[in-house]
Amino acid sequence: MIFFSIARESDVLVENSIYSCQYDFEKADWKNLIKDISTEQNNEEFSWSLKELSVESLESEAEKLQKLVVKSVKKHILRKKLSKRFKLWWSDELKILRKEMTKYRRKWRKDSDIQTKREYHEARTNYYYEIKKAKSNCWNNFLENTSEKEIFKVF
């Protein structure tokens, strides 16, 4: 994964556009992404042509690199579908646990015996514990990976 920003003193010369939208890196096709970047870097549009060492030439080369990476990322990595109800901490594991809990709840309502009630309560306890753990991990990752200025932004 390539994340870059080129800065001179306090001015950001090249802004990383990957920060501006959410990509689903867990479901990325990394092999084809790397293969695509390798083949496209030989393309004339993205080839490295630094003739002199100056701010303008470095900025131009960084923009080429950025275009190459963004083009390949858009092709091989899906965007996360963000909605009003989207939760950063939600995972496929929680989805499976929720289905399992619902299955036990239906079984308990149908049978109404002590054993199925116990199974349902165990599944429910496990599900809510995993949600609490996922929220905590998400929050801790946010705190660890942000700078001092960004810490007060809305999560």
LODREN-415680 format. One record per residue: x, y, z of N, C-alpha, C in turn; residue in one letter. Coordinates in steps of 0.1 Angstrom, whole numbers, plus 5000, padded with zeros to 4 digits. Layout:
N
XYZXYZXYZa;...
***
This chain:
155
500949885000500050005000500950125000m;500650224992501450344991500650464995i;501050525006500450655010501650755010f;501350865003502450965003501851105002f;502551195008502351345006503651405006s;503851494997505151574996504851705002i;505651745012505451875018506851955018a;506752075017507852165018507552265028r;508252265039508052345051506552325056e;505652415055504252385059503352375048s;503752385035502952375023502852235018d;501752175016501652045010501552064995v;502552004988502652024974501751924967l;501751804971500851704965500051634976v;498751654975497851594985497451454981e;497451364990497151224988495651204986n;495151174975493651164973493051034979s;493950944982493450824988492850855002i;493350955009492850995022491351055021y;491051105009489751165008488551075007s;488750945003487650855002488050725008c;487050645012487350515019487350405008q;488450325009488550215000488550085009y;488049975004487949855012489249775009d;490349805017491649745015491649595018f;490749555027490649415030490249325019e;489449375010488949304998489649334985k;490849394987491549444975492249324968a;492349344955493049254946494549294945d;495349264955496649324956497549264945w;497449144941498349084931498149164917k;496949174914496649254901496949394902n;496749454914497149594916498649614913l;499449534919500949544918501349514903i;500649414897500949384883500649504874k;499449564877498949684869499949804871d;500349824883501349944885502649914878i;503049784879504349754872504249774857s;503149734851503049754836502749894832t;501949964840501650104837502850204839e;503750174848504850264851505750274838q;505750184829506450194817505750274806n;504550304809503750384800504350524800n;504350594788504950724787504250824796e;502950814798502250904807502750904821e;503250784826503650774840505150754842f;505950754831507450724832508150834839s;509150794847509950884855510950964845w;510751094845511651174837512151304844s;512851274855513451384863514751424856l;514851554851516051604845516851694854k;516151764863516851854872516151834886e;516851864896516351854909515851994914l;514552014912513852134916512452104922s;511952194929510552174935509552144924v;509652224913508652204903508752064896e;509952014894510151884887509751774897s;510051794910509651694920508151684921l;507551804921506051804922505451744910e;505951764898505451704886505651544886s;506751494891506951354892506051294903e;505851364914504951314924503551314919a;503151404911501751404905501551284896e;502651254888502651134879502451014887k;503250994898503150884907501750874913l;501250984917499850984923498850944913q;498950994901497950954891498050804888k;499250754887499450604885498750524896l;499050564909498550484920497050494921v;496550614919495050634920494350564909v;494850564897494250494886494250344889k;495350284894495350144897494450114909s;494450194919493550174931492150174927v;491750264918490350274914489950154906k;490850094899490549974891490449844899k;491349834910491449704917490949704931h;490549824937490149824951488749884951i;487749814956486449864957486349974968l;485450064966485150164976484150114986r;484350154998483350125009482150195006k;481050125008479750185006479350255019k;479450385019479150465031477750515031l;477050505042475750545043475550615057s;474350655060474050725073474250615084k;473950495081473950385091475350315091r;476350355083477650285083478350305096f;478950195100479750195112481150145109k;482150215112483550175110483950045116l;483350025128483749905136483049775132w;482049785123481249665119482149575110w;482049445112482849345104481949235100s;482549145091481849025087481648925098d;482648925107482548845119481348875128e;481049005130479949055137478649015130l;478649025117477448985109477148835112k;478148755112477948605114477448585128i;478048655138477548635152476148685154l;475748795147474348845147473348735142r;473748675130472848575125472748455134k;473848415140473848305150472948335162e;473048455167472248505178470748495174m;470448545163469048555158468548405156t;469348315151468948175149468548115163k;469448145173469148085187467948155193y;467648285190466548345195465248295189r;465248265176464048205170463848065175r;464847985177464747855182464147855196k;464647945205464147965218462748005219w;462248095210460848135210459948025205r;460547945196459747825191459647715201k;460747685208460747565217460447605231d;460847725236460547765249461047675260s;462247615259462847535270464047605275d;464547555286465647615293466947605285i;467247485279468447465271468547565260q;467547585252467547675241467647825246t;467047855257467147985263468648015267k;469247915273470647925277471547945265r;471347875254472147885242471948025236e;470648075236470448215231471148315239y;471148305252471748405261473248405259h;473848285257475348275255475648345242e;474848315231475148375218474948525219a;473948575226473748715227474848785235r;475248725246476348775254477648785246t;477948675238479148675230479048785219n;477848805213477648905202477949045208y;477349075219477449215224478849235230y;479549135234480949145239481849175227y;481549105216482349135204482149265198e;480949315199480649455194481349555203i;481349535216482049625225483549625222k;484049505220485549495217485849555204k;485049545193485249605180485249755181a;484249815189484149955191485450005198k;485849935208487049975216488249975207s;488449865199489549855190489549965179n;488349995174488250105164488650235170c;488150265182488450395188489950405191w;490550295196491950295200492850315187n;492450255176493150265163493050415159n;491850475160491750615156492650705164f;492650685177493550765186495050745183l;495450625180496850595177497250645164e;496350655154496750685140496450835136n;496150915145495851055142496851145148t;497051255142497951355147497251445158s;498051525164497451605175496351695170e;496451755158495451845153494251775149k;494351655144493151575139492351515150e;492951505162492351425173490951485177i;490751615174489551685178488451685167f;488751625156487851615145486751515149k;485551525143484451435146484851305140v;484651195147485051055143484151015131f;
***
